[in-house]
Amino acid sequence: MRVLITGASSGIGRATSEKLLADGHQVIGLARDFDKFPCSDKNFITHSIDLADLDKLPARLKELTVHYPDLDALVLNAGRGQFGDLEQFSYEQIRALTDLNFTSHTFVARAFVPQMKRARHGHLIFTGSEAALTGTQKGSLYCAAKFALRGFAQALRAETARSGLRVTLINPGMVQSPFFDELDFQPGDDADNYILPEDVAEVITQALMARDGTVIDEINLSPQKKVRTSRRNKEGKQ
């Protein structure tokens, strides 16, 4: 299987890449850089692309469709979090968050869906979020992007089903990953306060391996207990 993964250098994207590579599949990884993910596996092909740069993205994606005309699946995973009251965001920040967390996914899908339709074969997996299910305080922009991604995935599934394409949406809760490195909160310390990137990677792999004709539409993954802590309070105790 040949799978293209966005956000492949860290967190869920990295764990999914490692899982698929360990199972003998080929992975085409997209991310801004791979300095923190050195990998010598011959089946791992990387492309350094800033998915938030929408002005340059169509041309880069066109190149990729030429190089990889026979992909089996896309795992659309890139994103980042930023939280606060709406007025705390500049107009530039609003656009940047929306561009990466929602619009970039539509661009990648737009580039590859036509050739998947012609082949009558392909699987698109979107990494959503529990933020796509319920709006939360200080999460207006992040929730809006994830709500939009959820609606896009649902509509795309209906649009492409007759062409043989499968579309899956996976909504993780708080994942213990670098996602929280620049945020002022993080999951609690206990093992039941978070899920691991490898947990999500396992579900993604299961969806990819489902029998042809069977689609896992949407899965919500949550820690047993939803506990979060203030990073500043935690660091103050150290």
C-alpha positions in Angstrom: 0.0 0.0 0.0 1.2 3.5 -0.8 0.0 6.2 1.6 0.5 9.9 1.6 0.5 11.4 5.1 0.4 15.2 6.0 1.9 16.3 9.2 4.1 13.2 9.1 7.0 14.5 11.2 5.3 14.6 14.6 2.5 13.3 16.8 -0.2 11.2 15.1 1.3 11.6 11.7 4.7 10.3 12.8 3.1 7.4 14.7 1.0 6.5 11.7 4.0 6.6 9.4 6.0 4.4 11.8 3.2 1.9 12.0 2.7 1.6 8.3 6.4 1.4 7.6 6.7 -1.4 10.2 4.0 -3.2 8.3 5.9 -3.0 5.1 3.9 -0.2 3.4 5.3 2.8 1.5 4.7 6.2 3.1 5.0 9.6 1.4 5.4 12.1 4.2 4.6 15.8 4.0 5.7 18.3 6.7 7.5 21.6 7.1 10.7 19.7 8.1 11.8 16.3 9.2 14.7 17.3 11.4 13.1 15.7 14.5 12.1 12.5 12.6 15.2 11.0 11.1 14.2 7.8 9.3 16.3 5.7 7.0 13.5 3.3 5.9 13.7 3.1 2.1 9.9 3.1 2.0 9.7 6.5 3.6 9.8 9.4 1.1 9.6 12.9 2.5 8.7 16.2 1.0 9.2 19.4 3.0 6.1 21.5 2.3 4.5 24.3 4.3 0.8 23.3 4.0 -0.3 26.6 5.4 1.2 28.5 2.4 -1.9 28.2 0.2 -0.5 30.5 -2.5 2.3 28.0 -3.3 0.5 24.8 -2.4 -1.4 24.1 -5.6 1.8 24.0 -7.7 3.5 21.7 -5.1 0.5 19.4 -5.1 0.4 19.2 -8.9 4.0 18.0 -8.8 3.1 15.4 -6.3 0.2 14.1 -8.3 2.6 13.6 -11.2 5.1 11.7 -9.1 2.5 9.6 -7.3 -0.4 8.9 -9.7 -1.4 5.6 -8.0 -1.8 6.4 -4.3 -3.9 4.0 -2.2 -4.7 6.5 0.6 -4.3 9.9 2.0 -4.1 10.5 5.7 -4.8 14.2 6.2 -3.4 15.0 9.6 -1.6 18.4 9.6 -2.7 21.0 12.1 -1.9 23.0 15.2 -3.8 24.4 18.1 -4.1 28.0 19.3 -6.7 28.9 21.9 -8.0 32.1 23.4 -10.9 34.6 23.3 -11.7 35.7 19.7 -10.4 39.3 20.2 -7.0 37.9 21.2 -6.4 36.8 17.7 -5.2 39.0 14.9 -6.8 38.8 11.5 -3.5 37.2 10.2 -3.7 34.6 13.0 -7.3 33.8 12.2 -6.4 33.2 8.5 -3.3 31.2 9.3 -5.2 28.8 11.7 -8.0 28.3 9.2 -5.6 27.8 6.3 -3.7 25.0 8.0 -6.4 23.3 10.0 -9.1 23.3 7.3 -8.3 24.7 3.9 -5.0 22.8 3.4 -6.9 19.5 3.8 -9.3 20.5 1.1 -6.5 21.5 -1.2 -4.7 18.1 -0.8 -8.0 16.2 -1.3 -8.8 18.4 -4.4 -5.4 17.5 -5.9 -5.7 13.7 -5.5 -9.4 12.9 -5.6 -9.7 13.2 -9.5 -7.1 10.5 -10.1 -8.6 8.3 -7.3 -12.0 8.6 -9.0 -10.5 7.6 -12.3 -8.9 4.6 -10.7 -12.1 3.9 -8.8 -9.9 3.2 -5.8 -8.7 5.3 -2.8 -9.2 6.1 0.8 -9.1 9.5 2.5 -8.7 9.6 6.3 -9.1 12.9 8.0 -7.8 13.5 11.5 -10.5 15.6 13.1 -10.9 16.3 16.8 -13.3 16.1 19.7 -13.4 19.8 19.0 -15.5 19.0 16.0 -18.3 17.7 18.2 -18.8 20.4 20.7 -17.8 24.1 20.7 -15.7 25.0 23.8 -14.7 28.2 25.5 -11.5 29.8 24.0 -11.7 27.3 21.2 -13.8 29.3 18.7 -11.3 29.2 15.8 -10.0 25.7 16.4 -13.5 24.3 16.8 -14.7 26.1 13.7 -11.9 24.6 11.6 -12.6 21.1 12.9 -16.4 21.5 12.5 -15.7 22.5 8.9 -13.4 19.6 8.4 -16.1 17.2 9.7 -18.7 18.6 7.4 -16.3 18.4 4.5 -15.5 14.8 5.2 -19.2 13.8 5.5 -20.1 15.6 2.2 -17.1 14.2 0.4 -18.0 10.6 1.4 -21.4 11.1 -0.1 -19.9 12.7 -3.2 -17.4 10.0 -3.9 -19.0 6.7 -2.7 -20.2 5.7 -6.2 -16.6 6.2 -7.5 -15.3 3.6 -5.1 -13.6 6.0 -2.7 -13.8 5.6 1.0 -13.7 8.5 3.5 -13.1 8.2 7.2 -13.0 10.8 9.9 -11.2 10.1 13.2 -11.8 12.5 16.1 -9.2 12.1 18.9 -9.5 13.7 22.3 -6.4 15.0 24.1 -3.4 13.2 22.7 -0.1 13.2 24.6 2.0 14.7 21.8 4.0 17.8 20.8 0.6 19.4 19.9 0.6 20.9 23.4 4.2 22.1 23.5 3.3 25.7 22.7 0.0 25.7 24.6 -0.6 26.7 28.2 -2.5 23.5 29.1 -1.9 19.8 28.5 -3.5 16.5 29.5 -3.3 15.3 33.1 -0.4 13.1 34.1 -2.4 9.9 34.7 -2.5 7.3 31.9 -6.3 7.6 31.7 -6.1 11.4 31.1 -4.8 11.1 27.6 -4.5 8.9 24.5 -1.3 8.2 22.7 -0.4 8.9 19.1 0.1 5.2 18.7 -3.6 4.6 19.7 -4.8 6.8 16.9 -2.3 5.3 14.4 -3.7 1.8 15.3 -7.2 3.0 14.5 -6.1 4.6 11.2 -4.4 1.4 10.2 -7.5 -0.6 11.0 -9.6 1.7 8.9 -7.2 1.4 6.0 -7.2 -2.4 6.2 -11.0 -2.8 6.3 -12.5 -5.0 3.6 -13.2 -3.3 0.3 -16.8 -2.1 0.3 -16.7 -1.5 4.1 -16.3 2.1 5.3 -15.5 3.2 8.8 -17.3 6.5 8.6 -16.4 8.2 11.9 -14.7 7.2 15.1 -14.4 9.2 18.3 -11.4 8.4 20.6 -11.3 9.7 24.1 -9.2 9.2 27.3 -11.1 7.5 30.1 -11.0 10.7 32.1 -10.9 14.2 30.5 -8.5 16.0 32.8 -6.2 18.8 31.8 -3.7 20.8 33.7 -2.1 24.2 33.5 1.4 24.0 32.1 2.4 27.0 34.2 1.1 25.5 37.4 2.9 22.2 36.6 6.2 23.9 35.8 5.9 26.0 39.0 5.8 22.8 41.1 9.0 21.4 39.6 
